[in-house]
Amino acid sequence: MKNFRKNPGESTQRTHDAFSKKGHAIGKGLSDGTAAIKLHLSDAKHIAIAATASLATIAALAGGGVATAYGVENLNAAKAEYPVVLGESNRSSKALKDAIDSANKLAEGTKDTDVADPNTLVNLKSYADNDAFAELTKAYSPEEPRTLHDYNRVIDYAEARKADIRTAKDALDRSVKAVEASKAEKLNKDARAALAQSINDAQGVYDSSNGKVDDGNVRNDLKAKLDDANSVKDTADRATADAKRAALDDAKNKVNDAVKSHDARVAQEAAAAQAASASSYGTSGRGGSYSASGYAGGSGITSISGVRNCTYQRGDSSTCQGAIDAGGWVRASSSDGSQTIYAAHDYMGGSALYGLGVGSKVNVGGRTYTVSGIEPSVDGYVNPFTGTALQTCVNGVPTLWHLK
């Protein structure tokens, strides 16, 4: 807006015919539907200032009267406004250049895989590397005007140029914000994907740990963390998803540690039971005697006699459970002859096996065997095997003494 009056008879409509015959369509439109922009100045070429004043202007200045008064007043006002408008235009050019440099840095440091919508990056590059925008970053330095008409033309051009710079910078700023928002959304999506994977892993640990931890609270905590993570897995931002994933992974690791502790305890108790058996055998197993259904002898060979027979289908030794419950030793043989178990409850004669270790000799069924291994059950049932073995319970755990 000018702060001086026109010369009498001068048109109030200022145009820039020499500088707006063609416009610049910039960009292809943002992905969010923002239309392409159009600059009004065809370029930033400087106005050529006439070397001499026009005859009309000279006549106005020399003619005196009202026209002269208006002319002098307006010329002085134009001279005062000229450096202000020119300075504003050039500061706008500098701001646009800084914005373009920043946009180029963002574009060069961003890959398509860094954004949720690659179109935002395409738009940013089209703005940051645009010839019309680059032209507007150049300083506008016209020759010093000599007439009111020339001052007006320079001022008008500088103001129109400022408008174009503002349009360009606004478009550039919107494009930068679109890329930054798209980068943030990509980070959010990646964080949600990582959270989904952690949920899947934690669910597997929760399901597989049932009955395998000594403290059920760790599983309860994992279940609570799973429910919490599932409630936000589709909408969480990066910070929320990362926090839920960290809490979930921590709870999952505690369950894994609890399973390991449980397994270690079971193994330790089994080893202690075997050690106790060996100690019992060392003090009373050798040289003693047992009833006709137990063991006898002091030669270092354990003998088992008074055995009753029972036959079962392979894989279902429970057929002989009733005979074992009746007491004493039972020779349980599979119908296919692949497996023979000499079994007795520990409180009905089976404790005679507590003193046996690997390498111990056993006479049973008229044949002498050597103990080749001792195998506690891991699930409360006798483990599958082929061959001959003795079986009783050690602290409630079914245990096999394999014979060869």
Legacy VTK file of the C-alpha trace (Angstrom):
# vtk DataFile Version 3.0
C-alpha trace
ASCII
DATASET POLYDATA
POINTS 404 float
0.000 0.000 0.000
1.421 3.356 -1.106
1.515 6.250 1.351
1.477 9.002 -1.276
-1.057 10.330 -3.724
-1.163 9.953 -7.444
-0.555 12.786 -9.881
-3.794 14.268 -11.060
-5.151 12.193 -13.907
-2.866 9.247 -13.171
-4.662 5.881 -13.286
-5.203 4.283 -9.879
-4.851 0.788 -11.419
-1.156 -0.231 -11.546
-0.259 -3.143 -13.750
2.931 -4.982 -14.498
2.396 -5.794 -18.128
6.110 -5.998 -18.830
6.583 -8.486 -15.995
3.393 -10.557 -15.934
2.752 -11.625 -19.509
3.294 -15.203 -18.472
3.190 -16.887 -15.085
5.102 -19.809 -13.589
3.111 -22.885 -12.571
5.136 -24.401 -9.743
4.871 -28.017 -8.620
2.321 -30.687 -9.464
0.128 -30.204 -6.403
0.614 -31.694 -2.966
-0.596 -35.180 -2.164
-3.106 -33.707 0.294
-4.876 -31.968 -2.595
-3.198 -28.568 -2.368
-3.236 -26.985 -5.817
-0.135 -25.998 -7.729
0.823 -22.366 -7.226
1.324 -19.695 -9.867
3.748 -16.804 -9.652
2.665 -13.561 -11.271
6.038 -12.219 -12.370
7.569 -13.964 -15.367
11.062 -13.453 -13.958
13.037 -11.181 -11.690
14.735 -9.076 -14.321
15.413 -5.582 -13.255
13.446 -2.630 -14.483
15.433 -0.490 -16.851
15.100 3.038 -15.652
14.857 5.661 -18.336
17.918 7.876 -18.509
15.802 11.002 -18.820
12.438 12.010 -17.495
9.450 11.894 -19.814
8.254 15.186 -21.322
4.996 14.851 -19.455
6.763 14.535 -16.140
9.062 17.523 -16.908
6.094 19.620 -17.895
4.274 18.654 -14.700
7.232 19.620 -12.569
7.853 22.886 -14.430
4.239 23.962 -14.938
3.646 25.120 -11.419
0.234 25.185 -9.807
-1.614 22.220 -8.405
0.038 19.695 -10.740
3.485 20.821 -9.607
2.564 20.662 -5.933
1.154 17.168 -6.322
4.133 16.087 -8.391
6.719 17.283 -5.879
4.824 15.837 -2.935
4.358 12.464 -4.590
7.947 12.330 -5.843
9.278 12.987 -2.347
6.982 10.349 -0.882
8.090 7.850 -3.526
11.740 8.589 -2.796
11.110 7.881 0.893
9.212 4.657 0.233
11.618 3.329 -2.393
14.445 2.116 -0.072
11.935 0.675 2.416
10.142 -1.447 -0.181
13.401 -2.438 -1.843
14.865 -3.529 1.516
11.760 -5.575 2.335
11.897 -7.271 -1.050
15.541 -8.252 -0.655
15.042 -9.490 2.909
12.219 -11.653 1.587
14.588 -13.006 -1.077
17.121 -13.912 1.627
14.436 -15.663 3.693
13.343 -17.643 0.628
16.930 -18.679 -0.103
17.366 -19.905 3.482
14.110 -21.856 3.205
15.204 -23.443 -0.095
18.584 -24.410 1.392
16.847 -25.995 4.374
14.365 -27.820 2.124
17.187 -29.157 -0.058
18.988 -30.439 3.036
15.817 -32.212 4.176
15.201 -33.678 0.710
18.785 -34.924 0.346
18.715 -36.532 3.789
15.379 -38.282 3.313
14.838 -41.547 1.425
11.557 -42.825 0.055
11.661 -45.521 2.739
11.832 -42.820 5.438
8.336 -41.485 4.724
4.863 -42.994 4.884
3.852 -41.169 1.668
6.660 -40.849 -0.939
4.619 -38.220 -2.815
5.387 -35.687 -0.089
9.087 -36.057 -0.868
8.463 -35.691 -4.613
6.610 -32.422 -4.003
9.325 -31.080 -1.729
12.023 -31.756 -4.322
9.956 -30.053 -7.034
9.765 -26.891 -4.927
13.320 -26.938 -3.591
14.816 -27.383 -7.078
12.680 -24.871 -8.986
14.169 -22.289 -11.336
11.463 -19.683 -10.694
11.941 -19.988 -6.948
15.704 -19.745 -7.344
15.322 -16.585 -9.443
13.353 -14.934 -6.662
16.237 -15.464 -4.221
18.435 -13.006 -6.136
18.748 -9.490 -4.797
16.736 -6.842 -6.666
19.055 -3.884 -7.420
17.564 -1.494 -9.959
19.190 1.761 -11.018
18.143 4.767 -8.969
14.864 6.071 -10.450
14.730 9.674 -11.748
11.040 10.336 -12.171
7.887 9.706 -10.176
6.732 7.317 -12.875
9.966 5.332 -12.598
9.785 5.265 -8.798
6.229 3.961 -8.982
7.155 1.257 -11.459
10.115 0.074 -9.339
8.068 0.116 -6.116
5.194 -1.716 -7.750
7.536 -4.343 -9.131
9.254 -4.798 -5.751
5.890 -5.274 -4.023
4.699 -7.751 -6.643
7.989 -9.570 -6.249
7.476 -9.719 -2.465
4.030 -11.269 -3.058
5.552 -13.928 -5.318
8.257 -14.661 -2.752
5.627 -15.013 -0.039
3.617 -17.402 -2.233
6.717 -19.475 -2.989
7.851 -19.607 0.628
4.394 -20.572 1.894
4.255 -23.446 -0.595
7.764 -24.525 0.379
6.936 -24.385 4.103
3.799 -26.486 3.614
5.792 -29.064 1.674
8.482 -29.245 4.369
5.820 -29.787 7.041
4.201 -32.509 4.925
7.513 -34.403 4.634
8.223 -34.039 8.350
4.741 -35.302 9.209
5.156 -38.215 6.798
8.494 -39.122 8.391
6.882 -39.079 11.821
4.053 -41.307 10.618
6.559 -43.768 9.126
8.309 -43.971 12.501
4.932 -44.552 14.148
4.091 -47.349 11.698
7.465 -49.024 12.191
7.066 -48.812 15.980
3.600 -50.376 15.752
4.980 -53.193 13.590
7.716 -53.869 16.157
5.108 -53.869 18.918
3.005 -56.393 16.992
6.032 -58.702 16.710
6.720 -58.402 20.443
3.082 -59.223 21.167
3.353 -62.346 19.035
6.578 -63.443 20.757
5.237 -62.733 24.244
2.015 -64.633 23.560
4.070 -67.679 22.591
6.053 -67.481 25.840
2.872 -67.069 27.878
1.224 -70.094 26.270
4.272 -72.373 26.527
5.062 -71.492 30.152
1.809 -72.767 31.610
2.654 -75.088 34.528
6.374 -74.448 34.155
6.905 -71.567 36.589
7.006 -71.696 40.365
5.537 -68.216 40.797
2.379 -67.710 38.757
2.514 -63.946 39.312
5.126 -63.544 36.573
2.730 -65.078 34.057
-0.115 -62.928 35.365
2.016 -59.827 34.858
2.879 -60.917 31.316
-0.814 -61.433 30.571
-1.611 -57.930 31.846
1.148 -56.443 29.672
-0.171 -58.395 26.678
-3.689 -57.028 27.181
-2.317 -53.497 27.542
-0.200 -53.752 24.379
-3.043 -55.262 22.350
-5.300 -52.343 23.284
-3.051 -49.799 21.508
-1.240 -51.832 18.864
-3.193 -50.298 15.944
-3.190 -46.642 17.034
-0.081 -46.026 19.159
2.417 -43.359 18.202
6.116 -44.160 18.301
6.674 -43.184 21.944
3.674 -45.158 23.178
4.471 -48.234 21.071
8.102 -48.237 22.210
7.061 -47.952 25.866
4.525 -50.778 25.586
7.033 -52.965 23.753
9.719 -52.379 26.393
7.302 -53.276 29.209
6.115 -56.348 27.325
9.628 -57.588 26.558
10.608 -57.110 30.199
7.632 -59.164 31.393
8.366 -61.831 28.777
12.007 -62.091 29.890
10.917 -62.509 33.502
8.716 -65.450 32.518
11.580 -66.995 30.554
13.817 -66.614 33.613
11.116 -68.164 35.810
10.883 -71.178 33.481
14.647 -71.625 33.649
14.571 -71.396 37.442
11.783 -73.968 37.585
13.666 -76.378 35.343
16.845 -75.898 37.348
15.003 -76.604 40.591
13.454 -79.792 39.220
16.825 -80.977 37.961
18.481 -80.114 41.262
15.862 -82.026 43.243
16.238 -85.053 40.978
20.002 -84.963 41.426
19.583 -84.653 45.187
17.257 -87.652 45.195
19.792 -89.703 43.270
22.534 -88.622 45.658
20.370 -89.605 48.611
19.738 -92.981 46.964
23.451 -93.557 46.506
24.107 -92.619 50.136
21.405 -94.994 51.322
22.861 -97.784 49.239
26.346 -97.108 50.567
25.248 -97.578 54.177
22.693 -100.353 53.875
22.370 -101.531 50.286
25.233 -103.965 50.158
25.547 -107.009 52.396
21.914 -106.771 53.554
19.012 -109.027 52.765
15.455 -108.457 51.739
12.404 -110.652 51.761
11.677 -113.167 49.066
10.107 -110.417 47.016
13.011 -107.999 47.475
16.777 -108.407 47.169
19.406 -110.501 48.909
23.126 -111.018 48.926
26.282 -109.342 50.075
28.447 -109.864 47.047
27.857 -106.434 45.549
25.150 -107.765 43.251
21.571 -106.753 43.990
19.159 -109.601 43.431
15.455 -109.167 42.857
13.209 -112.203 43.211
9.584 -113.113 43.835
8.590 -111.369 40.637
5.055 -111.647 39.214
4.466 -111.343 35.455
2.178 -109.003 33.551
1.888 -108.320 29.796
0.722 -105.056 28.183
0.398 -103.552 24.727
3.403 -101.428 23.746
2.772 -97.827 24.711
0.194 -98.636 27.410
1.975 -100.024 30.445
-0.911 -98.816 32.635
-2.416 -102.271 32.058
-0.047 -103.550 34.737
-0.619 -100.714 37.204
-3.050 -102.791 39.268
-0.499 -105.582 39.703
2.127 -103.056 40.843
-0.306 -101.444 43.271
-0.857 -104.868 44.849
2.728 -104.742 46.097
6.040 -106.431 45.407
7.898 -106.650 42.133
6.121 -107.034 38.805
7.745 -108.001 35.530
5.749 -105.897 33.036
6.517 -106.988 29.472
5.230 -105.479 26.219
3.385 -107.891 23.979
5.916 -107.374 21.176
8.830 -108.242 23.471
10.600 -104.936 22.871
10.307 -103.622 26.428
10.528 -105.158 29.899
10.095 -103.187 33.127
10.714 -104.615 36.602
8.602 -102.268 38.709
7.614 -101.769 42.343
6.403 -98.880 44.455
9.200 -97.373 46.537
7.279 -98.191 49.730
6.619 -101.753 48.577
10.163 -102.863 47.796
11.192 -100.385 45.134
13.443 -98.464 47.529
15.947 -101.318 47.056
16.948 -99.506 43.855
18.000 -96.340 45.695
21.465 -97.709 46.222
22.069 -98.503 42.558
24.275 -96.297 40.448
25.625 -96.529 36.913
27.801 -99.649 36.785
25.977 -101.446 39.607
25.181 -105.135 39.074
21.626 -106.471 39.336
20.399 -110.037 39.176
16.798 -110.276 38.133
14.855 -112.958 36.318
17.789 -115.323 36.513
20.086 -112.977 34.636
22.714 -110.481 35.777
22.587 -106.973 34.320
24.662 -103.812 34.642
22.999 -100.441 35.251
23.784 -98.321 32.178
21.881 -95.181 33.091
19.399 -93.599 35.479
16.580 -91.553 33.962
14.070 -89.529 36.045
10.763 -88.732 34.332
10.298 -85.118 33.178
6.494 -85.203 33.005
5.399 -87.704 35.664
5.267 -90.639 33.290
7.819 -93.350 32.478
9.827 -92.226 29.469
9.586 -94.389 26.319
12.511 -96.772 25.755
13.456 -100.123 24.250
15.109 -102.863 26.296
15.058 -103.790 29.997
14.853 -101.465 32.990
13.998 -101.281 36.669
11.491 -98.675 37.803
10.322 -97.100 41.044
9.647 -93.577 42.324
12.240 -91.264 43.877
10.512 -88.510 45.863
7.415 -89.084 43.766
9.288 -88.915 40.442
9.082 -92.114 38.334
12.697 -93.163 37.631
14.186 -95.795 35.336
17.412 -97.724 35.916
18.330 -98.921 32.424
19.991 -102.343 32.288
22.310 -103.930 29.783
LINES 1 405
404 0 1 2 3 4 5 6 7 8 9 10 11 12 13 14 15 16 17 18 19 20 21 22 23 24 25 26 27 28 29 30 31 32 33 34 35 36 37 38 39 40 41 42 43 44 45 46 47 48 49 50 51 52 53 54 55 56 57 58 59 60 61 62 63 64 65 66 67 68 69 70 71 72 73 74 75 76 77 78 79 80 81 82 83 84 85 86 87 88 89 90 91 92 93 94 95 96 97 98 99 100 101 102 103 104 105 106 107 108 109 110 111 112 113 114 115 116 117 118 119 120 121 122 123 124 125 126 127 128 129 130 131 132 133 134 135 136 137 138 139 140 141 142 143 144 145 146 147 148 149 150 151 152 153 154 155 156 157 158 159 160 161 162 163 164 165 166 167 168 169 170 171 172 173 174 175 176 177 178 179 180 181 182 183 184 185 186 187 188 189 190 191 192 193 194 195 196 197 198 199 200 201 202 203 204 205 206 207 208 209 210 211 212 213 214 215 216 217 218 219 220 221 222 223 224 225 226 227 228 229 230 231 232 233 234 235 236 237 238 239 240 241 242 243 244 245 246 247 248 249 250 251 252 253 254 255 256 257 258 259 260 261 262 263 264 265 266 267 268 269 270 271 272 273 274 275 276 277 278 279 280 281 282 283 284 285 286 287 288 289 290 291 292 293 294 295 296 297 298 299 300 301 302 303 304 305 306 307 308 309 310 311 312 313 314 315 316 317 318 319 320 321 322 323 324 325 326 327 328 329 330 331 332 333 334 335 336 337 338 339 340 341 342 343 344 345 346 347 348 349 350 351 352 353 354 355 356 357 358 359 360 361 362 363 364 365 366 367 368 369 370 371 372 373 374 375 376 377 378 379 380 381 382 383 384 385 386 387 388 389 390 391 392 393 394 395 396 397 398 399 400 401 402 403
